[in-house]
Structures are given as structure tokens and as C-alpha cells.
Amino acid sequence: MTEVTYVIVEHDGGWAYKVGAVFSEPFASHALAAAAAKRAATEQTVPGRTEVIQFEDEKGKWHEETAAGNDRPTTQIVDKA
């Protein structure tokens, strides 16, 4: 199973969370960034509908596959404060 880690960090004159190398919008306080990370992490685990999806890979080739709505990642929050 995939795991998604949300890391709370100082960023852009405030606070943000990031997943991999991607930052959220900046928040005025650590508490606001932590709350936003918790919301995002919780939403990530909610099952959805099974659907056929299309996506382009890094080489520009298009793929189609069925994404199971119950195949959700586990999440964790790491606080760098």
C-alpha cells in the first residue's frame, strides 16, 4: 500500500505542509498549517468510486487503467517545527 507523508515546514514567510517536493499554500501560523495538513491527510484516505482514468507518463505516452475507489493510501504527518 502507498503511504503519503505530509511534512509541516516553515515556508514563504509563514508555514506550509509539503508532500514530496510540492508545497501547499502558505499559512500565517503553524497551527493553521498543521490543521490543513490533517484535513488533507484525512481526505486522502476516504474511499471513492472505482473509475477508468487516463494519464500521461513522463515520456508523453498516454495510459488508461481502472483505479479502484477503495485503494487508498495510508497517511502520516511529520512536524518539523
C-alpha positions as CSV (number, residue, x, y, z in Angstrom):
1,M,0.0,0.0,0.0
2,T,1.1,3.5,-0.8
3,E,2.0,5.9,2.0
4,V,1.7,9.7,1.7
5,T,3.6,11.8,4.2
6,Y,2.6,15.4,4.9
7,V,5.5,17.4,6.4
8,I,4.8,20.7,8.2
9,V,7.6,23.3,7.5
10,E,8.4,27.0,7.5
11,H,7.8,28.3,4.0
12,D,7.5,31.6,2.2
13,G,7.4,33.8,5.3
14,G,4.9,31.5,7.1
15,W,4.1,27.8,7.4
16,A,3.1,25.2,4.9
17,Y,2.9,21.5,4.5
18,K,4.5,19.6,1.7
19,V,4.2,16.2,0.0
20,G,7.4,15.2,-1.7
21,A,8.7,18.4,-3.2
22,V,5.3,20.1,-3.6
23,F,4.3,22.8,-1.0
24,S,0.8,23.8,0.0
25,E,-0.2,27.4,0.0
26,P,1.5,29.4,2.9
27,F,-0.4,29.7,6.2
28,A,0.0,32.5,8.7
29,S,0.7,30.2,11.6
30,H,2.0,26.7,12.4
31,A,-1.4,25.8,13.8
32,L,-3.2,26.7,10.6
33,A,-0.7,24.7,8.5
34,A,-1.0,21.7,10.8
35,A,-4.8,21.8,10.7
36,A,-4.7,22.0,6.9
37,A,-2.3,19.0,6.7
38,K,-4.5,17.0,8.9
39,R,-7.6,17.8,6.7
40,A,-5.7,16.9,3.6
41,A,-4.3,13.6,5.1
42,T,-7.7,12.6,6.2
43,E,-9.3,13.3,2.9
44,Q,-6.6,11.3,1.1
45,T,-7.9,8.1,2.9
46,V,-11.6,8.5,2.0
47,P,-12.7,5.8,-0.4
48,G,-14.2,6.9,-3.7
49,R,-15.8,5.3,-6.8
50,T,-13.9,2.8,-9.0
51,E,-13.3,4.7,-12.3
52,V,-11.4,4.4,-15.5
53,I,-8.7,7.0,-15.6
54,Q,-6.3,8.3,-18.3
55,F,-2.9,9.8,-17.6
56,E,0.2,10.8,-19.4
57,D,3.6,9.5,-18.2
58,E,6.9,11.3,-18.1
59,K,7.7,10.2,-21.7
60,G,4.4,11.6,-23.1
61,K,2.7,8.3,-23.6
62,W,-1.0,8.1,-22.6
63,H,-2.3,5.2,-20.5
64,E,-5.8,4.1,-19.4
65,E,-6.4,2.0,-16.3
66,T,-9.1,1.2,-13.8
67,A,-8.5,3.0,-10.4
68,A,-10.2,1.1,-7.6
69,G,-12.1,3.5,-5.3
70,N,-11.1,1.6,-2.2
71,D,-7.4,1.5,-3.0
72,R,-6.5,4.5,-0.7
73,P,-3.0,5.3,0.7
74,T,-2.1,5.4,4.4
75,T,-1.1,8.9,5.5
76,Q,1.2,10.4,8.2
77,I,2.0,13.9,9.3
78,V,5.6,14.9,10.2
79,D,6.1,18.2,12.1
80,K,9.5,19.8,11.5
81,A,8.8,22.6,14.0
